[in-house]
Amino acid sequence: YMVGNQGSDTLMHNKFAIIDLKNTITGSYNWSIRAQQNHENITITTDGPDLARQYYQEFNRLKTRYLSPVNPQSAVDMGQLLTRFDVILGLIRLGDYAQARLQIDFFLGLSVPAEVTVIVEQFEQGQYAEAARIIGLFRTAHQQVVRYDDEVVFFLKLELKTLEQEVVALENQKTDCERMIDEFVRRYHIEFEDVLLEKARLKLRYDQLRGRIASGQTKTDYEEFREDLNQKPAFLRPALTADDEQQLKAQYRKAVMLCHPDKVPKEHEAIAQQYFTRLADAYQRNDTQTVAAILQQLETGIWLSGNSLADTLTEREQLHDAIANLRRRIDELKADIDGILANEHFDQIPPEDDWETFAETERQNLQNEIDLLTSKINYYESQQQ
């Protein structure tokens, strides 16, 4: 669609794309050749239907504003529809799916919005948690009346919603990097424990010969390090198959999106922090059952309405403050990630398919160090005879 005529003063500043109603591309990047030379950003959110639906709502608003002055009303009374959805949500919470289904049947044959049709389909497939999530989004979109003539508020909400997604994405990236380092350290010290112990013992003997440490010391620094390492979560957690690892990560990320303390409404912040802490601990321990249980609680519990912080704020000043807070949090997370990437262990991590080559080279390097220490010890022991 073309908005405005050539030479007119009509200018659109909206820069976003929606793909399959679940992927969103937005940011300050102007999608122009000149923008490549500027310090502009672009954010791509994948598998984020909540955010995509809000941008889709804005796209339809723009079409209505510039192309379709008449906005036909739905054939069903919206007030009654929302009231019935309140009843359905209550029945889902109680686990009374049969009664909830009777309420759903009320929509059959009526002219209803597309989202309602999707909800009915989810019920027919037995996907009650997903149906509840979509109901929550629908209620949020239609109960919280947005004054579209105040476009600043609307775009502030969209910006805040996008930043919420970015915070969660960075949190996941930070967690993934930390897990990669933990897993590398665990695997490294299991793979090379024999030569590392031998090297440490020779180093202890060499330092004793040179008078650097007391001759009575028997435990090496590495042995003390290994005792401490064996108590860390990365060494205690059970190994998972590739499929189980993938499922655990998917459930964890879905749960984080629901309970991250930086994106939930203020009244839920304290309990969200509790959920988030429990979730992170369970994920660190590869506790698949606890992660799955927490996800189920979040999908059917206090966030059943689907609200986030961006859904609850309506004043410009509040939105500006919330955006500033999230931007600070994003800067902190980026700094944390930069620090993790600078970790000496991170540079050592080989691709999975190169582990055997890495292990062969590393074992040879350690053996060379052992041979060198052995020759030094032999030399100093011969000098003492």
N, C-alpha and C positions, 0 to 999 in steps of 0.2 A: 504494500500500500504506500502511496506517495502522500506525504503530508505537506501542504503548502505549495505554492507555485514558485517557479524560478523568479528571483528578484524580490520576493515578498519578505517580510520581516519574521516569518514563522520559523522558529528554530527549536528543534528537539534535542534535548541533552540526554535522553535515555539510551543507555548502552548495555544491553543484555540480550542473551539468547537462551531459549529453553529447548531442550532436546528430550523427546519422549516423556515429557512431564515428570522427569526425575533428575535431569542434569541441567545445571544452570551455569552460565558464563557471564560474569559482570566485573565491574571495576572501573578505575579512572581511565583505563586505556581507551583511546578514541577510535581504534580500528582504522587508522589512516597511516599513510607512509610517514608523515611527520611525527606521529606518536612514537615511532620506533626510536627516535632520537631523544625522547623525553624520559624523565624518571616517572613513569606511570605503571600502575599495577593492574593485574587481571587475576581474578579468582575463579577457579573452576570447581564447582561442587558436584560430585557424582553421587548417584543413588541418594538424593535428598529430595524426596517428593514434597515434603512440607514447604521447603523454600521455593521449589519450582512452581507449586500451586499459587503462592503469593505473587510471584512474578507473572504467572499466567493471568492472574486476576488483574494485574496492572496492564498487561498487554490488551486484555479485553476492554479495560476502562479507556485506554487510548483509542481503540477502534470506535468505541461508543461515542467518545467525545468528538472525534474529528470526522467520523464517517457515518455514524448511525445515531442521529439525534433522538430517535425514539427507542426507549428501553422497555420492551414488553415485560409484563409481570408474569410470574410463574402461575400455572393453573391451580396450584395447591396453595392453601393459606400458610404462609411462612410461620406465623405464630403457633398454629396447631402442629405444624411439622416439627418445630423445635421442642415443643412440649412433649410430643410423642417420643422424640429422641432422648429426652431426659428420662422417660420411663424405661426405654430400652437399655440405656446405660446402667440404670439401677438394677435391672434384671440380669445384665451381664455380670455385674459385680457380685451378685448373689449366686451366680452360676445357674440361674433358671433360664436356660437357653430355649426351652419349649415355649414358655410364656413370651420370651423376647421375640421368638419367631412369629407368634400370633400377631404381635404389634407390627412386625416387618411386613406381614401379609397385607396390612392396610394399604401399603403403597402400590400393590400390584394393580395394574390397570389405570393408574393415575398418571397425569402429565407432571413429572417431577424433574428436578435438576439432574444432570448427568451423575453428580456425586452420589445421589440417592440410589441410582441404578447400580452403581459399583458396590455400595453397601449391601444391597439385596443380594448381589452375586456372591459377595464374601460370605454372607450368612448361608447361602445355599451350599457353599463349599466347606462349611464348618470352620471358617477362619474368623472366629468371634473376636479375638484380640485385634486383628487387622480391621475388622468392621468397626470396632469401638474406636480405634485410632482415627479412621476416616470420619466417623461421626463427630469426634472431638474437633477435627479441623473444620468441618462444616459448621458446627455451632460457633466456633471462634470467628469464622469469616462472616457469619450472618448476625450474630448477637452484638458484636462490637462494631457499631456503626462508625465507619470512617468518613469524615468529611472530605470528599474528593476535591472540593474547591480549595482546601488547604493542602496543596501538593507537597509542601515542605514536610508536614507530619508524615504523609504517606511514604515519602522517599526516605525519611529518617528511620521509619520502621523497617523498610526493606534493607537499609544499610546495617541496622542493628542485627537484623535476622541473618544477614550474610556474615557479619563479624562473629556471631554466635557459632555459625558453622565452621569458620576459620579457626576459632579457638579450639574447638573439639578436634579438628583435623590436626592442628599442631600438637595438641596433647597426645593424640594417637601416634604421631610421628616421633615425639619424644620417647614415648613408652616403647615403641618398636626399636628405636636405636639402643635404648638401655637393655632391652631383652637380647638384642644381637650381641652386645658386648658381654653380657652375662653368659650367654650360651657359648660364645667363643672362649671365654676364660674357663668355663666348666670343661668344655671339650678339650681344650689345650692341655690342661693340667691332668686330665685323665689319660690322654694320648701319650704324654711325655713324662709321666710321673717318675718312671724308673730312671731316666737319664737326668732329670732335674734333681732328683734326690742324690744321685751319684755326684753330680756337679757341685751341689751344695756341701756335701761331705768333704769333697776334695778342697773346696774353697775354705772350709773351716780348718782343715788340716794345714793348708798353705798359710793362712793368717796366723795360726798358732806358731808355725815355724818362724815366721817373720816377726813374732812378738807383738802382733797387733791386737790380739785378744788373749785372755787367760787360757792356759793350757788345760784347765779342768772343765772347760765348757764342752758339753757333749751333744746338745741339741742344736741343730742348724737353724738359721733364720727361716729357711724354706719349710722345715718341718713345722715350725710355729705358724707360719703363714698358711700351710695346708690345713692345720687343725682349725684355724679360724675360718678358712674358706669352706670347709665341710659343713659349717653351721649356717651358711648363707642360703637364702631361698633358691638360688639358681642351682645349687648342688643337692638340695633336698627334694625339689619337685620331681614328680615322676615323668618319664619320657612319654611322648605322645606320638601317635602315627601322624603322617602328613595330613590325612583327612581330619583327624581329631584336632590337630593344631589349627587348621584352616577354620573349622567350625568354632573353636574357642575364640579365635580372633574376631570372627564375624559377630558372634554373640556379644563379645566384650564391646566392640565398637558401637553396636546398636544400643547397648545399655548405657554407654557413656553419653551418647547423643540425648538420652532421656534424662540423665541425672547429673550432668556436669554442673557444678555449683555456679559457674559463670554465666549460664544461660537460662536457668530456671527463674520463675517469679520470686520476688524477695521473700514472700511468706514461706516458700519451700526451700530456701537456701540452706538452712541448718540441717534439715533431714536429708537434703540432696548430698551434702558433704559427707554425712554418715554412709549413705549408699555408695558414694563414689570411693570412699576409703575402703570399704569392705570389698567393693568390686575390684579395685586395683590390687588389693592383697590377694584375693582369690586368683586373679589373672597371673600374678607373679608366681603363685604356687602351682599353676596348671590345674587348678581345682575346677574342672569342667562342670561338675554338678552345682557348685555354689554360683558360678557365673550364670548358668542357665536359670537357676532359681531366682536370682536377683533380677534378671531380665524379665522373667514372667511376672514378678511382683511389680516392676515398673510399668509393664504394659497394661496391667489390670488394676493398678493402684491409684495413688493420688494424682498421677499425671495422665490419667485416662482421657482428660479433656484435650490433651495435646498442646496446652499453652506453654509458651516460653516467655522470657522476659520481654521480648519484642511485642508479644501479643497483649501484654497487660498495661504498657505505658501509653499515654495518650497526649501528654503535654510536651511541647518542644523542649523546654528546659530539662525535663526528666530524660528525654531521649538523647539530648546532647551529652548529658552527664554519663548516661549508660554507655554511649558510644566511646566517649573519652576513656572510661574505665576499661572497656574491652580492648581498645587500642593499646593501652598500657600493658594489659595482660598479654596481648599478642607479642609485643616487644620483649617482654620477659621470657616468654616461651621460645621465641627465636634465639634469644641470647643463651638460654639453657641448651637448646639444640646445637648451637655453634660450639658451646663448651664440650658437649658430648662428642661431636665430630672431631674435635681437636684432641680427644683422648688417644693416647699412644696405642691402645689396643684396637681402636676402630680402624686405623690404617692397616693393621695386620690382618684383619678379617678377610679371608679369601672367598671367592664365590664357591658355592656348594660343590659344583662339579670340578673345582680345582683343589679340593681338600687333600686328595692323595698326593698330588704334586707338592703342595705346600708342606705336608707332613714329612715327606721324604727329604725335602731340602732342609727343613727345620731340624729334623733329627740329626742330619749330617752336620749342621752348624753346631748343635749342642755337643755332638761327639768330638768335633774339632776342639771345642773349648775344654772338654774333659781331657783330651790328649795333651793339650798345652799345659793344663794344671798338673797333670801327672808328671810331665817332664820337669816342671819347675820344682815340684815336691821332691822328685828323685835327686835333683841337683842340690837342693838345700840339705836334704838328709845326708847326702854323701859328704857335704862340707862339715857336718857336725861329727862325723866319725873320726 
